[in-house]
Amino acid sequence: MGRLLLLAVALTVAVGCGTAKAVKCPDAGCSQDAVKLALTGVTVGQAVIAVLAVLAVSGEYGTGMIRTTLMAVPNRITVLTAKATILTTVVLASGTAAVLASLLAGRYILPGNGFTEAHGYAPLSLADGPTLRAAVGSVLYLVLIALLGLGVATAVREAATAIGIVLGLLYLFPVVTQVVNDPEWQRHLQQISPMTAGLAVQATIHLHELPIGPWAGLGVLAAWAAAALLVGSLLLHRRDA
C-alpha cells in the first residue's frame, strides 16, 4: 500500500509540474485556469488511488485471507466500514500532500510562463477562496475515488474486473460524452460523469461555463461512491466468502 501511495503522490505532482511548464500565457493574455493547471496531475494520480482501493479488498479474496478476516469479525458491514475508514485516512493524508505540493510547484513554475499579475494571475495561494476550494475539493475527490474503488471491488471481488470498471467509469465516460453530437445530451452526460463532474471542483474561473457547479459536481461523485459501497455491502452481507 505504501508504494502505491507514494506513486500516486509522485505522479500527481510530476504531471502537475509538467503541465505547468508546458502551458504558456502570451503577452496578450490567456484564459487558462492556473489552479486547475497545477492540479492536472490529479487526473493521473486517481488511477493509482483506484487500484490501491481495489486491491485493499480483492487482494484478500485472491489469497483467501478474507475468510480469516470474516471469522475474526463476523459482522461483514463492520469489516467494510473498517476498510473504508483506513482507506479514507491514508488517501486523505497522501492526497493532501500531493495537492499541496502541486500547488506549491505551480506557484513557482507558472509565473515563469506568463501567469503573472500583469496578465491577471495572482500567485497561487490557499488564502484565495476559489484556490482553497479547489485544493480541499481535490483531496476529497481522491478520497471519493478510493471509496468508489472499494465499493466496486467489494461487489465484484476480482481485481482486474474491478479495476476495469472503475477506470472505465473515470476515463471512458468522458470519451463517450465527446462522441455525442447533441450539445444538450452532452451536457447531461457531463453532469453525471464521475470524473468530469467531480473535477468541476477544481475550477476557479469561468464557472458559468461548467456543466455543473463545483460542489454539486463533487456531490455527483459522492453519489457514485455511495452507490458502489451500498451495492458492495449488500453483496458482501448476502454472499459466501
C-alpha positions as CSV (number, residue, x, y, z in Angstrom):
1,M,0.0,0.0,0.0
2,G,2.8,2.4,0.9
3,R,4.4,2.2,-2.5
4,L,1.2,2.8,-4.3
5,L,0.5,5.8,-2.2
6,L,4.0,7.2,-2.9
7,L,3.4,6.5,-6.6
8,A,0.1,8.4,-6.5
9,V,1.7,11.4,-4.9
10,A,4.7,11.3,-7.3
11,L,2.5,11.1,-10.4
12,T,0.1,13.8,-9.3
13,V,2.9,16.2,-8.6
14,A,5.0,15.3,-11.6
15,V,2.1,15.6,-14.1
16,G,1.1,18.9,-12.5
17,C,4.6,20.2,-12.8
18,G,4.9,19.0,-16.4
19,T,1.6,20.7,-17.3
20,A,2.6,24.0,-15.6
21,K,5.9,24.0,-17.5
22,A,4.3,23.2,-20.9
23,V,1.5,25.8,-20.9
24,K,2.4,29.4,-21.8
25,C,0.4,32.6,-21.2
26,P,1.4,35.0,-24.0
27,D,1.8,38.7,-23.6
28,A,-1.7,39.2,-25.0
29,G,-3.1,37.3,-22.0
30,C,-4.9,33.9,-21.8
31,S,-8.0,32.3,-20.3
32,Q,-6.4,29.3,-18.7
33,D,-7.3,28.3,-15.1
34,A,-3.9,28.4,-13.4
35,V,-5.1,26.5,-10.3
36,K,-6.6,23.7,-12.5
37,L,-3.3,23.5,-14.5
38,A,-1.3,23.0,-11.3
39,L,-3.7,20.3,-10.2
40,T,-3.9,18.4,-13.5
41,G,-1.9,15.5,-12.0
42,V,-5.0,14.5,-10.0
43,T,-6.4,13.1,-13.2
44,V,-3.5,10.6,-13.3
45,G,-2.9,10.0,-9.6
46,Q,-6.5,9.0,-9.2
47,A,-5.8,5.8,-11.3
48,V,-3.3,4.7,-8.7
49,I,-5.7,5.5,-5.9
50,A,-8.4,3.5,-7.6
51,V,-6.1,0.5,-8.0
52,L,-5.0,0.8,-4.3
53,A,-8.6,0.8,-3.2
54,V,-9.5,-2.3,-5.3
55,L,-6.5,-4.3,-4.0
56,A,-7.5,-3.5,-0.4
57,V,-10.4,-5.9,-1.0
58,S,-9.6,-8.0,-4.0
59,G,-6.2,-8.9,-2.6
60,E,-7.8,-10.6,0.4
61,Y,-10.2,-12.5,-1.9
62,G,-7.3,-13.6,-4.1
63,T,-5.3,-15.0,-1.2
64,G,-8.3,-16.4,0.7
65,M,-7.5,-14.2,3.7
66,I,-11.0,-12.7,3.5
67,R,-12.3,-15.9,5.2
68,T,-9.9,-15.4,8.2
69,T,-11.0,-11.8,8.4
70,L,-14.6,-12.6,8.4
71,M,-14.1,-15.4,11.0
72,A,-12.4,-12.8,13.3
73,V,-15.0,-10.2,12.7
74,P,-18.3,-11.9,11.7
75,N,-20.1,-8.6,11.1
76,R,-19.3,-8.0,7.5
77,I,-20.5,-4.4,7.4
78,T,-18.1,-3.7,10.3
79,V,-15.3,-5.2,8.2
80,L,-16.2,-3.0,5.2
81,T,-16.6,0.1,7.4
82,A,-13.1,-0.5,8.9
83,K,-11.6,-0.8,5.4
84,A,-13.3,2.3,4.3
85,T,-12.1,4.2,7.4
86,I,-8.5,3.1,6.9
87,L,-8.6,3.8,3.2
88,T,-10.1,7.3,3.8
89,T,-7.4,8.1,6.3
90,V,-4.4,7.1,4.2
91,V,-5.8,8.7,1.0
92,L,-6.7,11.9,2.9
93,A,-3.1,12.2,4.0
94,S,-1.4,11.3,0.7
95,G,-3.9,13.4,-1.3
96,T,-3.3,16.4,0.9
97,A,0.5,16.1,0.4
98,A,0.0,15.7,-3.4
99,V,-2.3,18.6,-3.8
100,L,-0.3,21.0,-1.6
101,A,3.0,20.0,-3.4
102,S,1.3,20.5,-6.8
103,L,0.1,24.0,-5.8
104,L,3.4,24.9,-4.4
105,A,5.2,23.8,-7.6
106,G,2.6,25.7,-9.7
107,R,3.2,28.8,-7.6
108,Y,6.9,28.9,-8.6
109,I,6.6,27.5,-12.2
110,L,3.6,29.3,-13.7
111,P,4.8,32.9,-13.3
112,G,7.8,32.0,-15.5
113,N,5.4,31.0,-18.3
114,G,3.5,34.3,-18.2
115,F,1.0,33.6,-15.5
116,T,1.8,36.9,-13.7
117,E,-0.2,39.6,-12.0
118,A,0.3,41.7,-15.2
119,H,-1.8,39.1,-17.0
120,G,-4.4,38.9,-14.2
121,Y,-2.9,35.9,-12.3
122,A,-2.0,36.3,-8.7
123,P,0.5,33.8,-7.2
124,L,-1.3,30.6,-6.2
125,S,-2.3,30.8,-2.6
126,L,-4.7,29.0,-0.2
127,A,-5.6,32.4,1.1
128,D,-7.6,32.8,-2.1
129,G,-11.1,31.3,-1.6
130,P,-11.5,29.6,-5.0
131,T,-8.0,28.1,-4.8
132,L,-8.7,26.8,-1.3
133,R,-11.9,25.2,-2.5
134,A,-10.1,23.6,-5.4
135,A,-7.4,22.2,-3.1
136,V,-9.9,20.9,-0.5
137,G,-12.1,19.6,-3.2
138,S,-9.3,17.8,-5.0
139,V,-8.3,16.0,-1.8
140,L,-12.0,15.0,-1.2
141,Y,-12.2,13.9,-4.9
142,L,-9.3,11.4,-4.4
143,V,-10.9,10.1,-1.2
144,L,-14.2,9.5,-3.1
145,I,-12.4,7.8,-5.9
146,A,-10.9,5.4,-3.3
147,L,-14.3,4.7,-1.8
148,L,-15.7,4.1,-5.3
149,G,-13.0,1.6,-6.0
150,L,-13.6,-0.1,-2.6
151,G,-17.3,-0.4,-3.3
152,V,-16.8,-1.8,-6.8
153,A,-14.1,-4.3,-5.6
154,T,-16.4,-5.5,-2.8
155,A,-19.2,-6.1,-5.3
156,V,-17.2,-7.9,-8.0
157,R,-14.3,-9.3,-5.9
158,E,-12.0,-9.9,-8.8
159,A,-9.2,-7.3,-9.1
160,A,-8.9,-7.0,-12.8
161,T,-12.6,-6.7,-13.4
162,A,-13.0,-4.1,-10.6
163,I,-10.1,-2.0,-11.9
164,G,-11.5,-2.2,-15.4
165,I,-14.9,-1.0,-14.2
166,V,-13.6,1.9,-12.1
167,L,-11.1,3.1,-14.7
168,G,-13.8,2.8,-17.4
169,L,-16.1,5.0,-15.4
170,L,-13.4,7.6,-14.9
171,Y,-11.8,7.7,-18.3
172,L,-14.2,6.2,-20.9
173,F,-17.2,8.2,-19.7
174,P,-15.7,11.5,-21.0
175,V,-14.8,9.9,-24.3
176,V,-18.3,8.7,-24.8
177,T,-19.5,12.1,-23.9
178,Q,-17.4,13.7,-26.7
179,V,-18.9,11.3,-29.2
180,V,-22.4,12.6,-28.6
181,N,-23.3,15.3,-31.1
182,D,-26.3,16.8,-29.3
183,P,-25.0,19.6,-27.0
184,E,-27.8,19.2,-24.5
185,W,-27.2,15.4,-24.2
186,Q,-23.5,16.0,-24.0
187,R,-24.0,18.4,-21.1
188,H,-26.3,16.0,-19.3
189,L,-23.7,13.2,-19.6
190,Q,-21.0,15.6,-18.3
191,Q,-23.2,16.3,-15.3
192,I,-23.3,12.6,-14.3
193,S,-19.7,11.6,-15.3
194,P,-17.8,10.8,-12.2
195,M,-14.6,12.5,-13.3
196,T,-16.0,15.4,-15.3
197,A,-18.5,16.3,-12.7
198,G,-16.2,15.6,-9.8
199,L,-13.3,17.7,-11.1
200,A,-15.5,20.7,-11.6
201,V,-14.5,21.5,-8.0
202,Q,-11.0,22.5,-9.3
203,A,-12.4,25.3,-11.5
204,T,-11.6,28.8,-10.2
205,I,-12.6,30.9,-13.3
206,H,-15.3,30.7,-16.0
207,L,-17.6,28.9,-13.6
208,H,-20.6,29.8,-15.7
209,E,-19.2,27.6,-18.5
210,L,-19.2,24.5,-16.3
211,P,-21.8,21.8,-17.0
212,I,-22.3,21.6,-13.2
213,G,-21.3,23.6,-10.2
214,P,-18.1,22.8,-8.3
215,W,-19.6,21.4,-5.1
216,A,-22.6,19.9,-6.9
217,G,-20.1,18.1,-9.2
218,L,-18.3,16.6,-6.3
219,G,-21.7,15.5,-4.9
220,V,-22.2,13.5,-8.1
221,L,-19.0,11.6,-7.5
222,A,-20.1,11.1,-3.9
223,A,-23.3,9.6,-5.1
224,W,-21.4,7.2,-7.4
225,A,-19.2,6.2,-4.4
226,A,-22.2,5.8,-2.1
227,A,-24.0,3.6,-4.7
228,A,-20.9,1.4,-5.1
229,L,-20.5,1.0,-1.4
230,L,-24.2,0.2,-0.9
231,V,-24.2,-2.5,-3.6
232,G,-20.9,-3.8,-2.3
233,S,-22.1,-4.0,1.3
234,L,-25.4,-5.8,0.3
235,L,-23.5,-8.4,-1.7
236,L,-20.9,-8.8,1.0
237,H,-23.6,-9.4,3.5
238,R,-25.5,-12.0,1.4
239,R,-22.7,-13.9,-0.4
240,D,-20.4,-16.6,1.0
241,A,-16.8,-15.5,1.3
